[in-house]
Amino acid sequence: MKRVAIIGSGFAALTAVKTLRQSSTDLQITVISPRAEFHYLPGSIWIPCNLRQADDLIIPLDNFFKRMQVKHISAEATGMKNGGRIVITNEGEIENDALIICSGGRFLKKLPGIEHAITPCEGINATVKIRKRLMAMDSGTIAFGFSGNPKEPSAMRGGPMFEFLFGIDCQLRKDGRRNKFKLIFFTPSENPGQRLGPKAVSGLLKEMKKRDIETHLGDKMKQFTAHSVITEGKEFQADLIIFMPGMTGNHWFDNTDLPRSEGGMIRADAHCQVEGMEKVYVAGDSGSFPGPDWMPKQAHMADLQAAAAAKNIIAEFNSQPVTHTFKVELICIVDSLNSGILVARTNKLNIILPRMRIFHWLKRFFEWWYIRQYK
């Protein structure tokens, strides 16, 4: 019986499990992650506005793993040896015949004073913290921003910041206290949202102007303080800072022979195979893949990459050539609590549909549909 180890229990990891099990009932699949839980982070944009609670988005995976005949090991990867055939964890060593790394990325925390900012995509607890801070504020200035990894253009997650920005604006208006708050959006980019497409940039900026959201664009970040944001262009007050820095690879990658991109991610080819390593694959935020500069770090892309990786492992086990690749596409709804803007982008087209209420409900329906498969 062939043994496949999967590091992580997020979008990419669970898609890899499903794809492997659909292809073969004879595989021994082992998932390595600290907890047998799936955190549906896209829904965390609604936690600050009380549309979601933490427990709504934390899905125990015991039933799913039982159905999929998966062995879960509660551990953290700390290294790797023997060309990937052994994963080193804080609970011991785990052997495998093929490995898929789906352990996500790590946010860069080098900016001075970044401890004064909350990074929402770090996890459910971060968005709960935002909600508590909002509830404790009677008035003030809230600053929303993001930056990237200059050495890894794709390693950024700006889309959710627009959703936190528009969602909190909408909630404050709903509460009748928007006039007591000043909202500021900042980023070193002069054209925020350009990964969504050229039309999206102008659309997002128009939406900010319409909502009376101040913008500070194009100035390199210098530091945060407890009550301000400092860029090379200016300093402005902020009572609450919500900031998404660029991403890089996990710390445990440093204890391996994994090939790394300049930005710290695992270098992979179009088949999601780690360069120069046999039967070692990567999917999702951990990897650096060939493709256009707008290729997103997004759950949808992680699913596509994981499916390709799993299919290629099955092909290798069957002594067949590795041929499966992933489609590069960006599909998202930029939600604003009561409506949303639909954005889709491929190499051939870029579609942006105007803000409509139906898109908000479509995003909620998709969340229900996606989560239920793991319950």
C-alpha positions as semicolon CSV with decimal commas, in nm:
position;residue;x (nm);y (nm);z (nm)
1;M;0,000;0,000;0,000
2;K;0,147;0,337;-0,109
3;R;0,179;0,602;0,161
4;V;0,099;0,968;0,091
5;A;0,171;1,236;0,352
6;I;0,000;1,573;0,335
7;I;0,119;1,864;0,547
8;G;-0,165;2,100;0,641
9;S;-0,543;2,085;0,678
10;G;-0,654;2,388;0,477
11;F;-0,807;2,423;0,132
12;A;-0,521;2,262;-0,062
13;A;-0,473;1,975;0,183
14;L;-0,838;1,872;0,190
15;T;-0,875;1,895;-0,187
16;A;-0,567;1,674;-0,218
17;V;-0,729;1,420;0,018
18;K;-1,050;1,412;-0,185
19;T;-0,869;1,383;-0,517
20;L;-0,641;1,104;-0,397
21;R;-0,925;0,904;-0,244
22;Q;-1,144;0,943;-0,552
23;S;-0,859;0,798;-0,757
24;S;-0,766;0,510;-0,529
25;T;-0,905;0,329;-0,225
26;D;-0,574;0,155;-0,162
27;L;-0,367;0,454;-0,059
28;Q;-0,258;0,512;0,300
29;I;-0,316;0,887;0,347
30;T;-0,170;1,069;0,647
31;V;-0,251;1,433;0,720
32;I;-0,012;1,623;0,945
33;S;-0,144;1,939;1,111
34;P;-0,169;2,080;1,464
35;R;-0,546;2,017;1,484
36;A;-0,801;1,813;1,288
37;E;-0,983;2,133;1,192
38;F;-1,059;2,328;0,878
39;H;-1,080;2,705;0,913
40;Y;-1,290;2,865;0,641
41;L;-1,103;3,196;0,638
42;P;-1,298;3,361;0,351
43;G;-1,595;3,386;0,587
44;S;-1,389;3,569;0,849
45;I;-1,459;3,898;0,669
46;W;-1,803;3,885;0,837
47;I;-1,680;3,827;1,193
48;P;-1,611;4,197;1,272
49;C;-1,971;4,274;1,174
50;N;-2,120;3,983;1,372
51;L;-2,257;3,814;1,062
52;R;-2,038;3,515;1,152
53;Q;-1,906;3,376;1,479
54;A;-1,577;3,191;1,510
55;D;-1,749;2,855;1,563
56;D;-1,934;2,895;1,231
57;L;-1,603;2,882;1,045
58;I;-1,405;2,623;1,243
59;I;-1,502;2,282;1,110
60;P;-1,393;1,965;1,297
61;L;-1,259;1,712;1,046
62;D;-1,299;1,388;1,240
63;N;-1,601;1,276;1,035
64;F;-1,442;1,376;0,705
65;F;-1,117;1,197;0,783
66;K;-1,311;0,886;0,886
67;R;-1,505;0,885;0,558
68;M;-1,186;0,938;0,359
69;Q;-0,997;0,675;0,562
70;V;-0,733;0,928;0,659
71;K;-0,496;0,906;0,951
72;H;-0,449;1,242;1,119
73;I;-0,138;1,318;1,322
74;S;-0,161;1,621;1,551
75;A;0,183;1,769;1,498
76;E;0,375;2,053;1,338
77;A;0,625;1,992;1,060
78;T;0,973;2,100;1,165
79;G;1,186;1,963;0,883
80;M;1,236;1,700;0,617
81;K;1,502;1,453;0,509
82;N;1,582;1,173;0,266
83;G;1,458;1,375;-0,031
84;G;1,116;1,426;0,125
85;R;1,054;1,063;0,212
86;I;1,065;1,149;0,582
87;V;0,879;1,443;0,738
88;I;1,021;1,553;1,072
89;T;0,762;1,681;1,321
90;N;0,758;1,783;1,685
91;E;0,596;1,443;1,751
92;G;0,842;1,227;1,560
93;E;0,927;1,124;1,203
94;I;0,672;1,019;0,940
95;E;0,772;0,818;0,635
96;N;0,599;0,841;0,299
97;D;0,614;0,733;-0,064
98;A;0,487;1,073;-0,184
99;L;0,447;1,410;-0,016
100;I;0,222;1,712;-0,076
101;I;0,312;2,029;0,112
102;C;0,004;2,241;0,185
103;S;0,118;2,424;0,497
104;G;0,030;2,772;0,374
105;G;0,242;3,086;0,393
106;R;0,376;3,313;0,661
107;F;0,321;3,687;0,681
108;L;0,629;3,908;0,679
109;K;0,657;4,083;1,013
110;K;0,969;4,294;0,959
111;L;0,804;4,637;0,956
112;P;0,886;4,825;1,277
113;G;0,587;4,847;1,507
114;I;0,384;4,585;1,319
115;E;0,277;4,443;1,655
116;H;0,041;4,740;1,676
117;A;-0,150;4,619;1,369
118;I;-0,392;4,329;1,337
119;T;-0,338;4,096;1,040
120;P;-0,683;3,949;0,973
121;C;-0,582;3,657;0,750
122;E;-0,355;3,519;1,022
123;G;-0,659;3,338;1,153
124;I;-1,006;3,345;1,305
125;N;-0,877;3,482;1,635
126;A;-0,738;3,791;1,459
127;T;-1,080;3,884;1,319
128;V;-1,242;3,824;1,657
129;K;-0,989;4,071;1,797
130;I;-1,093;4,326;1,533
131;R;-1,457;4,286;1,636
132;K;-1,376;4,338;2,004
133;R;-1,176;4,652;1,924
134;L;-1,459;4,790;1,710
135;M;-1,717;4,725;1,981
136;A;-1,501;4,910;2,234
137;M;-1,463;5,219;2,012
138;D;-1,711;5,508;2,029
139;S;-1,527;5,703;1,759
140;G;-1,185;5,734;1,599
141;T;-0,978;5,656;1,292
142;I;-0,948;5,308;1,142
143;A;-0,668;5,245;0,892
144;F;-0,681;4,956;0,644
145;G;-0,383;4,861;0,431
146;F;-0,177;4,593;0,265
147;S;0,162;4,545;0,106
148;G;0,342;4,269;-0,082
149;N;0,664;4,073;-0,087
150;P;0,883;4,264;-0,335
151;K;1,076;3,944;-0,409
152;E;0,759;3,740;-0,472
153;P;0,494;3,945;-0,657
154;S;0,222;3,681;-0,619
155;A;0,273;3,648;-0,241
156;M;0,017;3,901;-0,129
157;R;-0,345;3,895;-0,022
158;G;-0,502;4,233;-0,086
159;G;-0,854;4,128;-0,185
160;P;-0,980;4,055;0,168
161;M;-0,868;4,400;0,283
162;F;-1,120;4,563;0,050
163;E;-1,387;4,340;0,201
164;F;-1,293;4,431;0,559
165;L;-1,287;4,798;0,456
166;F;-1,626;4,801;0,281
167;G;-1,786;4,564;0,532
168;I;-1,689;4,769;0,836
169;D;-1,796;5,088;0,658
170;C;-2,135;4,930;0,592
171;Q;-2,172;4,805;0,949
172;L;-2,090;5,146;1,095
173;R;-2,355;5,301;0,873
174;K;-2,602;5,033;0,978
175;D;-2,527;5,115;1,343
176;G;-2,579;5,486;1,275
177;R;-2,228;5,582;1,384
178;R;-2,030;5,612;1,063
179;N;-2,008;5,990;1,110
180;K;-1,804;5,931;1,426
181;F;-1,533;5,740;1,240
182;K;-1,271;5,825;0,982
183;L;-1,172;5,539;0,752
184;I;-0,837;5,546;0,571
185;F;-0,707;5,304;0,310
186;F;-0,331;5,292;0,247
187;T;-0,089;5,085;0,040
188;P;0,253;5,135;-0,122
189;S;0,091;5,055;-0,458
190;E;-0,034;5,345;-0,667
191;N;-0,294;5,116;-0,823
192;P;-0,447;4,899;-0,549
193;G;-0,631;4,595;-0,674
194;Q;-0,446;4,577;-1,005
195;R;-0,421;4,199;-0,975
196;L;-0,799;4,193;-1,015
197;G;-0,760;4,374;-1,347
198;P;-0,730;4,735;-1,470
199;K;-1,103;4,800;-1,447
200;A;-1,108;4,687;-1,086
201;V;-0,860;4,955;-0,977
202;S;-1,077;5,244;-1,090
203;G;-1,390;5,071;-0,962
204;L;-1,249;5,017;-0,614
205;L;-1,120;5,373;-0,587
206;K;-1,456;5,511;-0,700
207;E;-1,625;5,298;-0,437
208;M;-1,394;5,438;-0,168
209;K;-1,464;5,795;-0,277
210;K;-1,835;5,727;-0,274
211;R;-1,811;5,596;0,082
212;D;-1,598;5,892;0,199
213;I;-1,293;5,672;0,260
214;E;-0,964;5,861;0,255
215;T;-0,678;5,708;0,055
216;H;-0,298;5,725;0,086
217;L;-0,140;5,548;-0,210
218;G;0,209;5,503;-0,350
219;D;0,418;5,572;-0,040
220;K;0,653;5,305;0,096
221;M;0,575;5,191;0,449
222;K;0,815;5,292;0,727
223;Q;0,656;5,190;1,056
224;F;0,352;5,172;1,281
225;T;0,310;5,313;1,629
226;A;0,032;5,246;1,878
227;H;-0,164;5,537;1,731
228;S;-0,027;5,609;1,383
229;V;0,083;5,486;1,044
230;I;0,410;5,628;0,910
231;T;0,501;5,617;0,542
232;E;0,776;5,790;0,345
233;G;0,517;6,046;0,239
234;K;0,342;6,128;0,563
235;E;0,225;6,017;0,906
236;F;-0,142;5,989;0,999
237;Q;-0,329;5,901;1,316
238;A;-0,494;5,560;1,352
239;D;-0,672;5,424;1,657
240;L;-0,707;5,081;1,495
241;I;-0,474;4,947;1,224
242;I;-0,580;4,650;1,011
243;F;-0,291;4,555;0,788
244;M;-0,202;4,263;0,559
245;P;0,173;4,236;0,491
246;G;0,325;4,031;0,211
247;M;0,386;3,660;0,251
248;T;0,687;3,430;0,254
249;G;0,760;3,065;0,329
250;N;0,717;2,878;0,657
251;H;1,002;2,874;0,908
252;W;1,033;2,496;0,887
253;F;1,135;2,521;0,521
254;D;1,473;2,643;0,649
255;N;1,538;2,297;0,794
256;T;1,503;2,123;0,458
257;D;1,664;2,094;0,116
258;L;1,353;2,235;-0,050
259;P;1,441;2,471;-0,338
260;R;1,328;2,824;-0,256
261;S;1,227;3,119;-0,465
262;E;1,381;3,459;-0,401
263;G;1,075;3,542;-0,192
264;G;1,110;3,232;0,027
265;M;0,845;3,005;-0,125
266;I;0,897;2,649;-0,250
267;R;0,988;2,646;-0,620
268;A;0,756;2,427;-0,825
269;D;0,687;2,360;-1,191
270;A;0,355;2,379;-1,378
271;H;0,269;2,028;-1,248
272;C;0,309;2,145;-0,886
273;Q;0,613;1,920;-0,851
274;V;0,890;2,062;-0,635
275;E;1,191;2,130;-0,856
276;G;1,451;1,854;-0,845
277;M;1,263;1,634;-0,596
278;E;1,094;1,302;-0,665
279;K;0,729;1,260;-0,565
280;V;0,732;1,585;-0,364
281;Y;0,460;1,834;-0,455
282;V;0,337;2,168;-0,324
283;A;0,000;2,342;-0,350
284;G;-0,142;2,671;-0,228
285;D;0,036;2,953;-0,046
286;S;0,352;2,750;0,024
287;G;0,451;2,737;-0,343
288;S;0,605;2,962;-0,606
289;F;0,458;2,858;-0,941
290;P;0,515;2,964;-1,302
291;G;0,241;3,190;-1,433
292;P;0,128;3,549;-1,487
293;D;0,220;3,814;-1,231
294;W;-0,146;3,848;-1,131
295;M;-0,180;3,480;-1,029
296;P;-0,351;3,501;-0,688
297;K;-0,279;3,347;-0,353
298;Q;-0,639;3,240;-0,319
299;A;-0,832;2,938;-0,190
300;H;-0,961;2,865;-0,540
301;M;-0,608;2,848;-0,682
302;A;-0,500;2,627;-0,391
303;D;-0,780;2,383;-0,479
304;L;-0,676;2,374;-0,846
305;Q;-0,309;2,320;-0,761
306;A;-0,386;2,050;-0,505
307;A;-0,601;1,857;-0,752
308;A;-0,320;1,866;-1,009
309;A;-0,062;1,753;-0,753
310;A;-0,276;1,462;-0,635
311;K;-0,349;1,345;-0,990
312;N;0,020;1,354;-1,075
313;I;0,105;1,144;-0,770
314;I;-0,147;0,883;-0,880
315;A;0,007;0,892;-1,228
316;E;0,355;0,836;-1,084
317;F;0,235;0,545;-0,872
318;N;0,090;0,392;-1,190
319;S;0,417;0,448;-1,380
320;Q;0,249;0,705;-1,605
321;P;0,389;1,042;-1,715
322;V;0,320;1,352;-1,506
323;T;0,093;1,567;-1,724
324;H;-0,164;1,735;-1,502
325;T;-0,140;2,113;-1,468
326;F;-0,363;2,378;-1,313
327;K;-0,561;2,654;-1,477
328;V;-0,460;3,003;-1,369
329;E;-0,774;3,198;-1,289
330;L;-0,894;3,449;-1,036
331;I;-1,257;3,433;-0,926
332;C;-1,385;3,632;-0,632
333;I;-1,669;3,838;-0,496
334;V;-1,553;4,154;-0,324
335;D;-1,819;4,162;-0,053
336;S;-1,941;4,466;0,135
337;L;-2,175;4,302;0,387
338;N;-2,497;4,364;0,193
339;S;-2,376;4,344;-0,170
340;G;-2,075;4,244;-0,373
341;I;-1,870;4,299;-0,689
342;L;-1,795;3,990;-0,898
343;V;-1,445;3,971;-1,049
344;A;-1,313;3,699;-1,278
345;R;-0,981;3,694;-1,460
346;T;-0,802;3,446;-1,686
347;N;-0,532;3,483;-1,949
348;K;-0,802;3,557;-2,205
349;L;-1,059;3,770;-2,024
350;N;-1,126;3,999;-1,731
351;I;-1,485;4,038;-1,614
352;I;-1,603;4,282;-1,349
353;L;-1,974;4,299;-1,271
354;P;-2,113;4,596;-1,073
355;R;-2,208;4,584;-0,708
356;M;-2,528;4,386;-0,659
357;R;-2,705;4,234;-0,359
358;I;-2,727;3,892;-0,527
359;F;-2,349;3,854;-0,519
360;H;-2,348;3,885;-0,140
361;W;-2,598;3,601;-0,116
362;L;-2,408;3,400;-0,375
363;K;-2,094;3,426;-0,159
364;R;-2,290;3,308;0,145
365;F;-2,439;3,016;-0,050
366;F;-2,095;2,911;-0,173
367;E;-1,965;2,916;0,185
368;W;-2,248;2,682;0,296
369;W;-2,194;2,453;-0,002
370;Y;-1,817;2,435;0,045
371;I;-1,817;2,378;0,421
372;R;-2,083;2,107;0,424
373;Q;-1,862;1,860;0,236
374;Y;-1,627;1,847;0,536
375;K;-1,887;1,798;0,809
